Amino acid sequence: MILHAETALLPEGWAKDVRIVVDAGRIVSIVVDHAPDGVAYGCLLPAPVNLHSHTFQRALAGLTEARTAGQDSFWTWRALMYRFLDRLTPDDVQSIAAQAMVEMAEAGFAGVAEFHYLHHPVGGGTYADPAEMSLRIIAAATETGLGLTHLPVIYEQGGVDGRALRALAAWLPRPLASFFLARKARSSSSYSLGPFLGALSGLALPACARVGLSRSGRHSVVA
């Protein structure tokens, strides 16, 4: 496929009459000051990245829009969100994430930073693989071809006032260190995960790790 843009934003800045050749979904050549050729566009920009996402909330849309006068707040929204999460299986989370990522791609996004705090089964306990839910998010990105920066996070308290986590939030990670140790132990993994927060319980961990997913499903990691 050949594209021609009157103007395009390239790494070195704005350029005019830009010819872009795309092969198998990848840009293979860019030539500036080229005569019009191919599919014409007025202006082309690099695809943006969605910098803050909780993909599971895509399926929550429509459940919290009704307001009760004088009674609703962030906390009442969160209570309903907890009830919603108590019904989600790993299959549900993967399907919802894939749907949300497809919609992001259709809107023009090339990647997403997924702040992920769903780590445990409904009712508490742990999965056989502590990273089960994270693996489902990565699988959704692999399936859809959307770039993913996966950011596991941990809730240590229920609010800025230091209140305890409610028992209802059994899917929140406690502790998170075991999650990363389990992933580190699997040396055959082709990707790496890092916590959004700093070191936990004296365990030295990277600030974050970027998981780049190409359309071929291959992973590249930059810690």
Secondary structure, 3 states (H helix, E strand, C coil): CEEEEEEEEECCEEEEEEEEEEECCEEEEEECCCCCCCEEEEEECCCCEEEEECHHHHHHCCCCCCCCCCCCCHHHHHHHHHHHHCCCCHHHHHHHHHHHHHHHHHCCCCEEEEEECCCCCCCCCCCCCCCHHHHHHHHHHHHHCCEEEEEECCCCCCCCCCCCCCCCCCCCCCCCHHHHHHHHHCCCCCCCCCCCCCCECCECCCCCCEEEECCCCCEEEEC
